[in-house]
Amino acid sequence: MKKIIVGNLKANMNMDKVGDYIYTMNNSINSDNEVVICPSYIYIPFFTNENFNVGSQNVSIYDNGAFTGEVSAEQLKSARVKYVIVGHSERRKYFHENERVMNIKIRKCLDNELIPIVCIGETKEERIEFKTKQVLRMDLLEILKDLDRDKIKDLIIAYEPIWAIGTGIVPSPKEIDDIALFIKDIVKSAYKINVKVLYGGSINTTNIDKFKLLNDIDGFLVGGASNNPNEFVQIINEI
């Protein structure tokens, strides 16, 4: 089964690095899996028409109009974007996005035939208190509330435990598989559909071999390691 490997470049890379990055990705990937790269908005046009799909790191809750600084789902679609990351923990932490905002963003994506990659995950404190599944269940049901079942069939969930992002600390493979199955069961019970689940959180070249064969994980959302094209290619080819 094909995996989905998403690179979230975040607010990194200057213009003088874009060409080299794209060249490396085009000429070094040796994989049949689906590769998605999510650069900053300003670089999206440079990443289209290449040997990978392009995603956006965010989307506005508004349609086209007088919303200075925003980028709408319709605009992303017109730029040949296929995927959109929704609700990354950094958006929640620094920009105070909640489940209601995520729900609106998902609707905007679906209305414009964009595939949302919806991020969920527990904090370190919630993990210590054994609240992981409780938190994920409540989060998911609120985020997906009242969405059209037929439209969300292609939606992707990315499990990114907040305590693992950028820390170098990762859950065990068994924990990740267990959570992935739990997420799939929640969505299937509520909507009678099967969703893909990705894992993200300190994925790199030294630990990908532990996770690439997980039964219930359909791919990976790679953060920091995706900024180095050689390292990202190594991860992709390893998977």
N, C-alpha and C positions, 0 to 999 in steps of 0.2 A: 504494500500500500504506500502511495506517495505521501511524503511528509511535507509540511509547510514550514519554511524557515524564513522568519521575518527579522530583518535588521532594523532596529530603531536607532537612527544616528543622533537623535536628540538635537540640541543646539550646538552642533559641532561642525567642523570642516569649513575652511575658507575657500573662496572661489579658485584659488590657485591649486587646490588639492582635488577638485572635482574630476578633472580629466583623468588623472592618474588612477583615482579610485574606480571610475567606470571602466577604464582600460583593463585593470587587474580583474575586475569582476567578469568582464566579457571574455577574457582569454584564459582564465584559470579554473573556472567552475567545471567540474566533471561529475555531474549529478543529474538524475532524472527528477529529483524532487522540485517542488515549486518554491522558488526564491522570490521574496518580496523585500524591497528596500524602501525605507521610509526616511527620506531626507527632510531637511528644513523646507518650508514652503518655497523659498526663493530658488531652490535648486531643482524642484520637481521637473521642470521642462527639460533639463539636461539628462534626466534619468529615464525618460520615456523612449520607446523604440529601441530598447536594448534587449539583452537575452534574459531579462528578469522582469517581474511585475513591479509596479510602483505603488506605494502606499503613502498615506498622509499621517502625520503624527497627531492630527487634531482636525476638528471641523466646527464651524459655528453653529449655534442654536438658531441662527437667523437665516432667512432666505436672502437672495440678492437685494441690495438696497442701501440706504444711508446708515451703514454700520461700519464706521471707520476702523480699520485694523483687523476686520474679520475676513474669513475666507469661507464661502458657502459650499454646501455639498454640490450644488449645481456647477459652481466654478471648478471644483475638483474633478467632477465627471468630465467637464469639457477639456480638462488638461490630461485626460486619459489615465487618471488615477483609478485603481481597482479596489484597494483596501483602505480602511481608515481605522487607526487606533483610537479607541474611545475609553476615557476614564482611567488613563494611566495614573498610578499612585502619585506621580509628580504633579499631574494636573489637579488631583484632589488636594494634595498638601499645599502647593504654592498658589493655586488659583481657586481653591475652595469649591471645586465641582462636586456635586453630590449625586445621588441616584436619580433624582428628578431631572437634573441637567443631562445626565448620561442617557436617560430614556428619550429625551427630546433629540439628542444628537443621533441616536440609533435610528429614530424615525426619519430624520433628515437623510441619513445614509440610505436607508431602505427605499425611500421615495425616489432616490436618484440612482438606484441600482448599484450602490457601493456596498461592499462587504465590510461590516463592522467587526473589528477585533476588540472584544470587550474585556477589559482588564478587571480582575477581582483578586483580592488577597487579604490576609489577616496581618495585624501588627504583631510585634514581638510579645507584647503584653497579652494579647488575645490568645496567642499560641501557648504561652506559659500557663494561662488559665484554662486551657483545653476548650476554648470557644471557637476553634477554627471552623468546624462544620456549621455551627450555629450562625456564625457571622456570614459565611459564604452563602448559606441558604437564604437568609434574610436579604442580603445584598442582591443576589440574583433575582429573586422574585420581585423585588422593588424595581430593579433596573429594567426587567422585561415586562413589567406590568402593562396589561392591555395591548400588547403588540400583536399584530396579525400573524397567526401561526404560519400561514402560507408564505409570508414575506421573510420570516426569520429562519427559514430552513437552511440558509447558507451562512448564517451568523456563526462566528467563531468566538469561543471563550478562551482567554489567556489567564491561566492561573499564575499570578506573580506574588508570592508571599512577600509582603513589604519588608520584612526583616532580612530577606535574602538579596534584595536589590542593591548591587554595588558593594556588598559586604564581603563577598567571597565565601559566605556560608550558605550552604544549600541543604534542602531536605534530603532524606534518603530516597533512593529510587522507589522503594516500597511505599513510602509516604506519598510521593508524587502520583504514582499509579492509583493509589487508594483515593486521593482527592479528585483525580480526573474522572474516575468512575462515579464518584459521588456527584460531581457536577453534571455529568451526563444523565444520571438517574433523575436528578431534580428537574432538568429541562424536559426530559422525556415524559416524566410524570405530569408536568404542568401543561406541556404543549404537544405531546405525542409526536415529537420529532427527535432525530438524532443530531447532535451538534459535535463539531470538532473541538478538541481542547488542546491548547498549546501550553507548554511550561516556559516560564521566564524567571530569571533571577540568578545572576552571577554565572551564567553559562559561558564556558570558555574552552580552550583547546585541551586543558588538562583534565576536565571532568566530563566532556561530552560523551566519551566512550561508556560512561556509567549509565547514561540516560537514553542513548540512541535506540535501544531495543525495548523500551518500555511499551507494554501491551496497549495501554489506554491513552497514551499521549500521541497526538496526531502531528506534532511538530514543536517548534521552539520559537520563542520571542527573545532575540538576542540584543542586549543593550550595549554596554561598553565595548565588548569584544568586536562588535560589528563596525566600529570606527576605524579599525585597522583592517584594510582590505585583505591582506595576506592571512591574518588570523581568521577573519570571517570566512574566507574561501576554504581554509583548512577545516573549519567546523562543518561547513556545508558538505565538503567532499567526504568527511568522516561519517556523516549521517547517511 
